[in-house]
C-alpha cells in the first residue's frame, strides 16, 4: 500500500463519519481514528512481521463482450456520463427484497433520484444521481461487491 492509497483511505474515513477504522493486510496494519475536527485525526502505521511471500494466481484477461470491438465500444460510451460508486460495499438495485427495482435501463432520472443502495459495514446508503438523463446501462449485478470509484451506471445526458 503506497502513501497515496493511505491518504485516500484517510479522506474516505473522514467523509464517512466513522470514528475508528482498523485495516490489517499481509504486510501492514493501519488504524485511523477521527474526531470532530481535522486536528484530532490520528493515523497509526505499523509494518507487520516479515512473512513468506504468497503469490496470487495470474488473473485471466477480460475481453470485451458482444460483437463491438473494444475501441468502438469505448468511443460509443464516451458520450455517456459514468456514475461511480462513492464507497466500498455491496450493490443492491432494490431498497429491500420485496420492493421493485429503483432504476432500470431506459428510465429517465433527475438529480437527486435514488439509483441504488450500497451496504457498507451494515449501513444501507442510498446513492443519489448527480446528473439528469436516461439510464443506458447498469454495469454491476445486483448483490455484487463494489469498490470505491467503480463504474455503476452509464447515463445519456441528452
Helices and strands as residue ranges (DSSP letters): H 3-16, E 20-24, E 28-33, G 38-40, E 42-47, H 70-77, E 81-84, E 89-92, E 108-109, E 114-120, E 123-128, E 133-138, E 144-146, E 151-156
